Amino acid sequence: MSAPVTLVTGSARGLRLAVARALARRGERGLGVGRSTKEH
């Protein structure tokens, strides 16, 4: 019973981390594009 629960919680954490990373990448890309456009 404990194994499935740990897997579910682990997957949930993994998904949250993946989403956070994706958002961070989008934010970095947005900032990078804004900086490049302003500079150029």
PDB file of N, H, CA, C and O in Angstrom:
ATOM      1  N   MET A   1       0.837  -1.209   0.000  1.00  0.00           N
ATOM      2  CA  MET A   1       0.000   0.000   0.000  1.00  0.00           C
ATOM      3  C   MET A   1       0.867   1.253   0.000  1.00  0.00           C
ATOM      4  O   MET A   1       0.515   2.259  -0.617  1.00  0.00           O
ATOM      5  N   SER A   2       1.996   1.189   0.690  1.00  0.00           N
ATOM      6  H   SER A   2       2.282   0.372   1.191  1.00  0.00           H
ATOM      7  CA  SER A   2       2.862   2.378   0.792  1.00  0.00           C
ATOM      8  C   SER A   2       3.570   2.650  -0.537  1.00  0.00           C
ATOM      9  O   SER A   2       3.832   3.804  -0.877  1.00  0.00           O
ATOM     10  N   ALA A   3       3.875   1.596  -1.280  1.00  0.00           N
ATOM     11  H   ALA A   3       3.662   0.659  -1.003  1.00  0.00           H
ATOM     12  CA  ALA A   3       4.607   1.783  -2.544  1.00  0.00           C
ATOM     13  C   ALA A   3       3.812   2.665  -3.520  1.00  0.00           C
ATOM     14  O   ALA A   3       4.345   3.665  -4.001  1.00  0.00           O
ATOM     15  N   PRO A   4       2.556   2.322  -3.824  1.00  0.00           N
ATOM     16  CA  PRO A   4       1.763   3.141  -4.766  1.00  0.00           C
ATOM     17  C   PRO A   4       1.657   4.591  -4.307  1.00  0.00           C
ATOM     18  O   PRO A   4       1.740   5.513  -5.119  1.00  0.00           O
ATOM     19  N   VAL A   5       1.474   4.788  -3.009  1.00  0.00           N
ATOM     20  H   VAL A   5       1.407   4.039  -2.350  1.00  0.00           H
ATOM     21  CA  VAL A   5       1.328   6.153  -2.480  1.00  0.00           C
ATOM     22  C   VAL A   5       2.600   6.944  -2.739  1.00  0.00           C
ATOM     23  O   VAL A   5       2.541   8.090  -3.184  1.00  0.00           O
ATOM     24  N   THR A   6       3.750   6.337  -2.463  1.00  0.00           N
ATOM     25  H   THR A   6       3.798   5.406  -2.102  1.00  0.00           H
ATOM     26  CA  THR A   6       5.023   7.045  -2.671  1.00  0.00           C
ATOM     27  C   THR A   6       5.196   7.359  -4.149  1.00  0.00           C
ATOM     28  O   THR A   6       5.697   8.426  -4.506  1.00  0.00           O
ATOM     29  N   LEU A   7       4.784   6.434  -5.011  1.00  0.00           N
ATOM     30  H   LEU A   7       4.378   5.567  -4.722  1.00  0.00           H
ATOM     31  CA  LEU A   7       4.918   6.670  -6.456  1.00  0.00           C
ATOM     32  C   LEU A   7       4.031   7.840  -6.879  1.00  0.00           C
ATOM     33  O   LEU A   7       4.449   8.690  -7.664  1.00  0.00           O
ATOM     34  N   VAL A   8       2.821   7.879  -6.362  1.00  0.00           N
ATOM     35  H   VAL A   8       2.481   7.188  -5.724  1.00  0.00           H
ATOM     36  CA  VAL A   8       1.893   8.963  -6.722  1.00  0.00           C
ATOM     37  C   VAL A   8       2.442  10.300  -6.248  1.00  0.00           C
ATOM     38  O   VAL A   8       2.472  11.267  -7.009  1.00  0.00           O
ATOM     39  N   THR A   9       2.878  10.356  -4.991  1.00  0.00           N
ATOM     40  H   THR A   9       2.854   9.570  -4.373  1.00  0.00           H
ATOM     41  CA  THR A   9       3.416  11.613  -4.450  1.00  0.00           C
ATOM     42  C   THR A   9       4.665  12.006  -5.224  1.00  0.00           C
ATOM     43  O   THR A   9       4.863  13.182  -5.528  1.00  0.00           O
ATOM     44  N   GLY A  10       5.501  11.036  -5.543  1.00  0.00           N
ATOM     45  H   GLY A  10       5.339  10.080  -5.296  1.00  0.00           H
ATOM     46  CA  GLY A  10       6.727  11.329  -6.290  1.00  0.00           C
ATOM     47  C   GLY A  10       6.404  11.875  -7.671  1.00  0.00           C
ATOM     48  O   GLY A  10       7.026  12.836  -8.124  1.00  0.00           O
ATOM     49  N   SER A  11       5.426  11.262  -8.344  1.00  0.00           N
ATOM     50  H   SER A  11       4.921  10.482  -7.976  1.00  0.00           H
ATOM     51  CA  SER A  11       5.054  11.734  -9.689  1.00  0.00           C
ATOM     52  C   SER A  11       4.481  13.141  -9.602  1.00  0.00           C
ATOM     53  O   SER A  11       4.765  13.988 -10.450  1.00  0.00           O
ATOM     54  N   ALA A  12       3.671  13.390  -8.572  1.00  0.00           N
ATOM     55  H   ALA A  12       3.440  12.702  -7.884  1.00  0.00           H
ATOM     56  CA  ALA A  12       3.068  14.723  -8.402  1.00  0.00           C
ATOM     57  C   ALA A  12       4.177  15.751  -8.222  1.00  0.00           C
ATOM     58  O   ALA A  12       4.142  16.821  -8.831  1.00  0.00           O
ATOM     59  N   ARG A  13       5.162  15.427  -7.386  1.00  0.00           N
ATOM     60  H   ARG A  13       5.190  14.558  -6.891  1.00  0.00           H
ATOM     61  CA  ARG A  13       6.274  16.367  -7.176  1.00  0.00           C
ATOM     62  C   ARG A  13       7.037  16.557  -8.474  1.00  0.00           C
ATOM     63  O   ARG A  13       7.423  17.675  -8.815  1.00  0.00           O
ATOM     64  N   GLY A  14       7.255  15.470  -9.195  1.00  0.00           N
ATOM     65  H   GLY A  14       6.942  14.562  -8.917  1.00  0.00           H
ATOM     66  CA  GLY A  14       7.986  15.558 -10.463  1.00  0.00           C
ATOM     67  C   GLY A  14       7.248  16.457 -11.451  1.00  0.00           C
ATOM     68  O   GLY A  14       7.858  17.280 -12.134  1.00  0.00           O
ATOM     69  N   LEU A  15       5.924  16.289 -11.518  1.00  0.00           N
ATOM     70  H   LEU A  15       5.429  15.620 -10.964  1.00  0.00           H
ATOM     71  CA  LEU A  15       5.132  17.123 -12.443  1.00  0.00           C
ATOM     72  C   LEU A  15       5.233  18.591 -12.037  1.00  0.00           C
ATOM     73  O   LEU A  15       5.383  19.467 -12.888  1.00  0.00           O
ATOM     74  N   ARG A  16       5.151  18.853 -10.737  1.00  0.00           N
ATOM     75  H   ARG A  16       5.029  18.142 -10.046  1.00  0.00           H
ATOM     76  CA  ARG A  16       5.239  20.245 -10.265  1.00  0.00           C
ATOM     77  C   ARG A  16       6.592  20.825 -10.630  1.00  0.00           C
ATOM     78  O   ARG A  16       6.686  21.962 -11.092  1.00  0.00           O
ATOM     79  N   LEU A  17       7.648  20.033 -10.419  1.00  0.00           N
ATOM     80  H   LEU A  17       7.571  19.110 -10.044  1.00  0.00           H
ATOM     81  CA  LEU A  17       9.001  20.522 -10.739  1.00  0.00           C
ATOM     82  C   LEU A  17       9.107  20.771 -12.240  1.00  0.00           C
ATOM     83  O   LEU A  17       9.676  21.774 -12.670  1.00  0.00           O
ATOM     84  N   ALA A  18       8.561  19.859 -13.029  1.00  0.00           N
ATOM     85  H   ALA A  18       8.099  19.044 -12.679  1.00  0.00           H
ATOM     86  CA  ALA A  18       8.629  20.012 -14.490  1.00  0.00           C
ATOM     87  C   ALA A  18       7.902  21.285 -14.919  1.00  0.00           C
ATOM     88  O   ALA A  18       8.402  22.036 -15.756  1.00  0.00           O
ATOM     89  N   VAL A  19       6.726  21.526 -14.345  1.00  0.00           N
ATOM     90  H   VAL A  19       6.320  20.916 -13.665  1.00  0.00           H
ATOM     91  CA  VAL A  19       5.956  22.734 -14.696  1.00  0.00           C
ATOM     92  C   VAL A  19       6.732  23.977 -14.277  1.00  0.00           C
ATOM     93  O   VAL A  19       6.820  24.947 -15.030  1.00  0.00           O
ATOM     94  N   ALA A  20       7.292  23.941 -13.070  1.00  0.00           N
ATOM     95  H   ALA A  20       7.220  23.153 -12.459  1.00  0.00           H
ATOM     96  CA  ALA A  20       8.063  25.099 -12.578  1.00  0.00           C
ATOM     97  C   ALA A  20       9.240  25.368 -13.504  1.00  0.00           C
ATOM     98  O   ALA A  20       9.537  26.518 -13.829  1.00  0.00           O
ATOM     99  N   ARG A  21       9.911  24.290 -13.930  1.00  0.00           N
ATOM    100  H   ARG A  21       9.670  23.356 -13.667  1.00  0.00           H
ATOM    101  CA  ARG A  21      11.062  24.457 -14.839  1.00  0.00           C
ATOM    102  C   ARG A  21      10.596  25.034 -16.174  1.00  0.00           C
ATOM    103  O   ARG A  21      11.245  25.920 -16.728  1.00  0.00           O
ATOM    104  N   ALA A  22       9.485  24.539 -16.684  1.00  0.00           N
ATOM    105  H   ALA A  22       8.958  23.819 -16.233  1.00  0.00           H
ATOM    106  CA  ALA A  22       8.968  25.037 -17.969  1.00  0.00           C
ATOM    107  C   ALA A  22       8.636  26.524 -17.856  1.00  0.00           C
ATOM    108  O   ALA A  22       8.957  27.310 -18.748  1.00  0.00           O
ATOM    109  N   LEU A  23       7.990  26.901 -16.749  1.00  0.00           N
ATOM    110  H   LEU A  23       7.730  26.263 -16.025  1.00  0.00           H
ATOM    111  CA  LEU A  23       7.638  28.319 -16.558  1.00  0.00           C
ATOM    112  C   LEU A  23       8.910  29.148 -16.458  1.00  0.00           C
ATOM    113  O   LEU A  23       8.989  30.240 -17.020  1.00  0.00           O
ATOM    114  N   ALA A  24       9.906  28.631 -15.741  1.00  0.00           N
ATOM    115  H   ALA A  24       9.842  27.743 -15.284  1.00  0.00           H
ATOM    116  CA  ALA A  24      11.172  29.367 -15.586  1.00  0.00           C
ATOM    117  C   ALA A  24      11.827  29.547 -16.955  1.00  0.00           C
ATOM    118  O   ALA A  24      12.353  30.616 -17.265  1.00  0.00           O
ATOM    119  N   ARG A  25      11.790  28.492 -17.767  1.00  0.00           N
ATOM    120  H   ARG A  25      11.363  27.624 -17.515  1.00  0.00           H
ATOM    121  CA  ARG A  25      12.398  28.589 -19.111  1.00  0.00           C
ATOM    122  C   ARG A  25      11.659  29.641 -19.936  1.00  0.00           C
ATOM    123  O   ARG A  25      12.290  30.445 -20.622  1.00  0.00           O
ATOM    124  N   ARG A  26      10.344  29.641 -19.877  1.00  0.00           N
ATOM    125  H   ARG A  26       9.831  28.988 -19.320  1.00  0.00           H
ATOM    126  CA  ARG A  26       9.554  30.627 -20.636  1.00  0.00           C
ATOM    127  C   ARG A  26       9.898  32.025 -20.151  1.00  0.00           C
ATOM    128  O   ARG A  26      10.059  32.941 -20.957  1.00  0.00           O
ATOM    129  N   GLY A  27      10.012  32.195 -18.835  1.00  0.00           N
ATOM    130  H   GLY A  27       9.881  31.451 -18.180  1.00  0.00           H
ATOM    131  CA  GLY A  27      10.342  33.509 -18.279  1.00  0.00           C
ATOM    132  C   GLY A  27      11.710  33.960 -18.765  1.00  0.00           C
ATOM    133  O   GLY A  27      11.888  35.111 -19.161  1.00  0.00           O
ATOM    134  N   GLU A  28      12.685  33.038 -18.732  1.00  0.00           N
ATOM    135  H   GLU A  28      12.541  32.103 -18.410  1.00  0.00           H
ATOM    136  CA  GLU A  28      14.034  33.393 -19.182  1.00  0.00           C
ATOM    137  C   GLU A  28      14.006  33.759 -20.664  1.00  0.00           C
ATOM    138  O   GLU A  28      14.636  34.730 -21.082  1.00  0.00           O
ATOM    139  N   ARG A  29      13.281  32.982 -21.447  1.00  0.00           N
ATOM    140  H   ARG A  29      12.769  32.193 -21.108  1.00  0.00           H
ATOM    141  CA  ARG A  29      13.205  33.255 -22.890  1.00  0.00           C
ATOM    142  C   ARG A  29      12.561  34.619 -23.118  1.00  0.00           C
ATOM    143  O   ARG A  29      13.037  35.404 -23.938  1.00  0.00           O
ATOM    144  N   GLY A  30      11.482  34.899 -22.394  1.00  0.00           N
ATOM    145  H   GLY A  30      11.096  34.260 -21.728  1.00  0.00           H
ATOM    146  CA  GLY A  30      10.793  36.183 -22.547  1.00  0.00           C
ATOM    147  C   GLY A  30      11.737  37.326 -22.203  1.00  0.00           C
ATOM    148  O   GLY A  30      11.815  38.312 -22.935  1.00  0.00           O
ATOM    149  N   LEU A  31      12.461  37.195 -21.082  1.00  0.00           N
ATOM    150  H   LEU A  31      12.398  36.394 -20.487  1.00  0.00           H
ATOM    151  CA  LEU A  31      13.399  38.255 -20.684  1.00  0.00           C
ATOM    152  C   LEU A  31      14.503  38.386 -21.725  1.00  0.00           C
ATOM    153  O   LEU A  31      14.884  39.495 -22.097  1.00  0.00           O
ATOM    154  N   GLY A  32      15.016  37.246 -22.195  1.00  0.00           N
ATOM    155  H   GLY A  32      14.706  36.345 -21.892  1.00  0.00           H
ATOM    156  CA  GLY A  32      16.101  37.280 -23.186  1.00  0.00           C
ATOM    157  C   GLY A  32      15.637  37.961 -24.460  1.00  0.00           C
ATOM    158  O   GLY A  32      16.362  38.782 -25.022  1.00  0.00           O
ATOM    159  N   VAL A  33      14.439  37.633 -24.925  1.00  0.00           N
ATOM    160  H   VAL A  33      13.850  36.966 -24.468  1.00  0.00           H
ATOM    161  CA  VAL A  33      13.910  38.249 -26.148  1.00  0.00           C
ATOM    162  C   VAL A  33      13.733  39.744 -25.932  1.00  0.00           C
ATOM    163  O   VAL A  33      14.101  40.542 -26.794  1.00  0.00           O
ATOM    164  N   GLY A  34      13.172  40.133 -24.789  1.00  0.00           N
ATOM    165  H   GLY A  34      12.873  39.485 -24.088  1.00  0.00           H
ATOM    166  CA  GLY A  34      12.961  41.554 -24.502  1.00  0.00           C
ATOM    167  C   GLY A  34      14.289  42.298 -24.498  1.00  0.00           C
ATOM    168  O   GLY A  34      14.397  43.388 -25.061  1.00  0.00           O
ATOM    169  N   ARG A  35      15.302  41.709 -23.862  1.00  0.00           N
ATOM    170  H   ARG A  35      15.214  40.824 -23.405  1.00  0.00           H
ATOM    171  CA  ARG A  35      16.615  42.361 -23.800  1.00  0.00           C
ATOM    172  C   ARG A  35      17.214  42.472 -25.195  1.00  0.00           C
ATOM    173  O   ARG A  35      17.740  43.521 -25.567  1.00  0.00           O
ATOM    174  N   SER A  36      17.134  41.392 -25.966  1.00  0.00           N
ATOM    175  H   SER A  36      16.707  40.540 -25.664  1.00  0.00           H
ATOM    176  CA  SER A  36      17.734  41.404 -27.312  1.00  0.00           C
ATOM    177  C   SER A  36      17.038  42.448 -28.188  1.00  0.00           C
ATOM    178  O   SER A  36      17.697  43.179 -28.927  1.00  0.00           O
ATOM    179  N   THR A  37      15.718  42.516 -28.106  1.00  0.00           N
ATOM    180  H   THR A  37      15.183  41.923 -27.505  1.00  0.00           H
ATOM    181  CA  THR A  37      14.978  43.478 -28.933  1.00  0.00           C
ATOM    182  C   THR A  37      15.328  44.903 -28.509  1.00  0.00           C
ATOM    183  O   THR A  37      15.484  45.779 -29.360  1.00  0.00           O
ATOM    184  N   LYS A  38      15.450  45.141 -27.218  1.00  0.00           N
ATOM    185  H   LYS A  38      15.323  44.429 -26.527  1.00  0.00           H
ATOM    186  CA  LYS A  38      15.778  46.493 -26.738  1.00  0.00           C
ATOM    187  C   LYS A  38      17.194  46.872 -27.172  1.00  0.00           C
ATOM    188  O   LYS A  38      17.438  47.989 -27.628  1.00  0.00           O
ATOM    189  N   GLU A  39      18.124  45.921 -27.021  1.00  0.00           N
ATOM    190  H   GLU A  39      17.925  45.013 -26.650  1.00  0.00           H
ATOM    191  CA  GLU A  39      19.515  46.204 -27.397  1.00  0.00           C
ATOM    192  C   GLU A  39      19.613  46.460 -28.892  1.00  0.00           C
ATOM    193  O   GLU A  39      20.221  47.436 -29.331  1.00  0.00           O
ATOM    194  N   HIS A  40      18.995  45.555 -29.680  1.00  0.00           N
ATOM    195  H   HIS A  40      18.500  44.762 -29.324  1.00  0.00           H
ATOM    196  CA  HIS A  40      19.058  45.714 -31.131  1.00  0.00           C
ATOM    197  C   HIS A  40      17.958  46.673 -31.574  1.00  0.00           C
ATOM    198  O   HIS A  40      17.826  46.953 -32.766  1.00  0.00           O
TER     199      HIS A  40
END
